[in-house]
């Protein structure tokens, strides 16, 4: 039983899957499907999608919602394949702004999907499948 003098245990790590965003709602389907699959593999973990532009929620909104739910550890997973301006400039600036707004928040920023050797190996295997 929790009493006023007993601190609440922190919520587990939450995951934010980050996409570029698009005005076309069909564009978001693969990212939302990935979020569902992550949730199925880890029931009870907070997993959400967020976007840099053209779609909601934006990354800041998603992080704010998770913080308001008590999450103090959040993993950001950018789903960018190339290392364009968003990955090189926008993401680091966004992460710094979030850290400035929430000094006690632990943000773990994963490399962009296109930088992960596991992703590249999987795509290579798929390209060669059934050949």
C-alpha positions in Angstrom: 0.0 0.0 0.0 1.3 3.4 -0.9 1.2 6.0 1.8 1.9 9.8 1.4 5.5 9.2 2.8 6.2 6.4 0.3 7.4 7.6 -3.0 5.6 6.2 -6.0 7.7 4.0 -8.2 8.5 5.5 -11.6 6.6 4.4 -14.6 8.6 2.1 -16.9 10.4 3.4 -20.0 8.1 4.6 -22.7 8.9 4.5 -26.4 8.1 7.2 -29.0 8.4 6.1 -32.6 9.2 9.2 -34.7 8.4 9.6 -38.3 8.7 12.6 -40.7 5.0 13.0 -41.1 2.7 13.5 -44.0 -0.7 15.1 -44.8 -1.8 11.7 -46.2 -3.2 9.6 -43.3 -2.2 6.4 -45.2 1.5 7.4 -44.8 1.2 6.9 -41.0 -0.1 3.3 -41.2 3.3 1.5 -41.2 4.4 3.5 -38.1 1.2 2.9 -36.3 1.4 -0.8 -37.2 5.0 -0.9 -35.8 3.7 0.7 -32.5 1.0 -2.0 -32.3 3.6 -4.7 -32.8 5.9 -3.2 -30.1 3.0 -3.1 -27.7 2.1 -6.7 -28.4 5.6 -7.8 -27.6 5.7 -5.7 -24.4 2.2 -5.4 -23.0 1.9 -2.6 -20.5 4.7 -0.5 -22.1 3.6 2.9 -23.3 4.3 3.1 -27.0 3.3 6.0 -29.2 3.9 7.5 -32.6 5.0 11.1 -33.2 5.9 13.2 -36.2 8.2 16.1 -37.0 5.7 17.8 -39.3 2.4 17.5 -41.2 0.8 15.0 -38.7 -0.2 14.8 -35.1 1.0 14.4 -32.5 4.3 16.2 -32.8 7.2 14.8 -30.9 6.9 17.5 -28.2 3.2 16.8 -27.6 3.9 13.0 -27.3 6.7 13.5 -24.8 4.6 16.0 -22.8 1.7 13.4 -22.7 4.1 10.7 -21.4 5.7 13.0 -18.8 2.2 13.9 -17.6 1.5 10.2 -17.2 4.5 9.9 -14.9 7.1 8.6 -17.3 10.6 9.7 -16.5 12.5 7.5 -19.0 11.6 7.8 -22.7 13.3 6.2 -25.7 13.0 8.1 -28.9 13.3 6.0 -32.0 13.7 8.0 -35.3 12.4 6.0 -38.2 14.4 7.8 -40.8 16.2 5.8 -43.4 18.6 8.5 -44.6 20.6 11.0 -42.6 19.0 14.1 -44.0 18.5 17.4 -42.3 15.8 16.1 -39.9 18.2 13.4 -38.5 21.3 15.6 -38.5 19.9 18.9 -37.3 16.2 18.9 -36.3 16.3 15.8 -34.0 19.3 17.0 -32.0 17.8 20.4 -31.5 14.4 18.9 -30.5 16.1 16.6 -28.0 18.0 19.4 -26.5 14.8 21.5 -26.1 13.1 18.6 -24.4 16.0 18.1 -22.0 15.9 21.9 -21.2 12.2 21.7 -20.6 12.4 18.5 -18.4 15.7 18.4 -16.6 14.8 15.2 -14.7 13.7 13.4 -17.8 16.0 10.6 -19.1 15.8 10.6 -22.9 17.4 7.8 -24.7 17.8 8.6 -28.4 18.4 5.7 -30.7 20.2 6.0 -34.0 18.0 6.6 -37.1 16.6 3.3 -38.5 18.9 3.6 -41.5 22.0 3.6 -39.3 21.1 0.3 -37.5 23.0 -2.7 -38.9 20.1 -4.9 -37.9 17.7 -3.0 -40.1 20.1 -3.0 -43.0 20.7 -6.7 -42.6 17.0 -7.4 -42.6 16.4 -5.4 -45.7 19.3 -7.1 -47.5 17.7 -10.5 -46.5 14.4 -9.4 -47.8 15.9 -8.2 -51.1 17.4 -11.6 -51.6 14.5 -13.7 -50.4 13.4 -16.4 -52.8 16.0 -15.5 -55.4 
